[in-house]
């Protein structure tokens, strides 16, 4: 585990990644308050791929419509591929956990830990007049070590 990451937070993220029910969560990241629903990494990649495929606008304003469609397809493939990799990594983690002696601190310390948490329907407080809401909700990927504080439940202004 990253020495800068909160063990309890990463444990909660690992539970979510393992398929446990996921709560709303509020985070403090570099002074910003961010609320959203904690979701598994595989769900996040799937939602990103679906969102990219459904895009009606091009992600880069200086591209032609044809280039924009190609970009959308490439990005969707990227998210799909990353989701497949994340699923394999989660399975490897599960197998390693099955082989760990929970009484042995070295075994427990050597377990691979997640480095990122994933939020759906995220809301960023205090960014001028924009509060981070999108019609389909904001999807965020945040490095666990960058979280300086958190609580279960989503803050609402």
CORHUHU-V470546 format. One record per backbone hydrogen bond with DSSP energy under -1.0 kcal/mol. NH is the residue of the N-H (numbers start at 0). CO is the residue of the C=O. E is the energy in kcal/mol with one decimal. If there is no record, write none. Layout:
NH & CO & E
NH & CO & E
This chain:
4 & 1 & -2.0
9 & 5 & -2.7
10 & 6 & -2.0
11 & 7 & -2.1
12 & 8 & -2.4
13 & 9 & -2.5
14 & 10 & -2.1
15 & 11 & -2.3
16 & 12 & -2.9
17 & 13 & -1.5
18 & 15 & -1.8
19 & 14 & -2.3
24 & 35 & -3.3
25 & 150 & -2.9
26 & 33 & -3.5
27 & 148 & -2.8
28 & 31 & -2.7
31 & 28 & -2.2
33 & 26 & -2.7
34 & 122 & -2.5
35 & 24 & -2.1
36 & 119 & -2.8
37 & 22 & -2.5
38 & 117 & -2.7
43 & 39 & -2.1
44 & 40 & -2.2
45 & 41 & -2.0
46 & 42 & -2.9
47 & 43 & -2.5
48 & 44 & -2.5
49 & 45 & -2.5
50 & 46 & -2.6
51 & 47 & -2.5
52 & 48 & -2.4
53 & 49 & -1.8
54 & 51 & -1.5
62 & 59 & -1.4
67 & 63 & -2.7
68 & 64 & -2.3
69 & 65 & -2.0
70 & 66 & -2.6
71 & 67 & -2.4
72 & 68 & -2.2
73 & 69 & -2.5
74 & 70 & -2.7
75 & 71 & -2.5
76 & 72 & -2.3
77 & 73 & -2.2
78 & 74 & -2.5
79 & 75 & -2.6
80 & 76 & -2.9
81 & 77 & -2.5
82 & 78 & -2.2
83 & 79 & -1.9
84 & 80 & -2.2
85 & 81 & -2.7
86 & 82 & -2.1
87 & 83 & -2.0
88 & 84 & -2.5
89 & 85 & -2.5
90 & 86 & -2.0
91 & 87 & -2.3
92 & 88 & -2.3
93 & 89 & -2.5
94 & 90 & -2.3
95 & 91 & -2.3
96 & 92 & -2.4
97 & 93 & -1.7
99 & 96 & -1.1
103 & 100 & -2.1
107 & 103 & -2.2
108 & 104 & -2.6
109 & 105 & -1.8
110 & 107 & -1.2
116 & 141 & -2.9
118 & 139 & -2.7
119 & 36 & -2.3
121 & 137 & -2.8
122 & 34 & -2.7
123 & 130 & -1.2
124 & 32 & -2.9
129 & 126 & -1.7
136 & 133 & -1.3
139 & 118 & -2.1
141 & 116 & -2.5
143 & 114 & -2.8
145 & 142 & -1.8
146 & 143 & -1.6
147 & 27 & -2.7
148 & 27 & -1.0
150 & 25 & -2.2
152 & 23 & -2.7
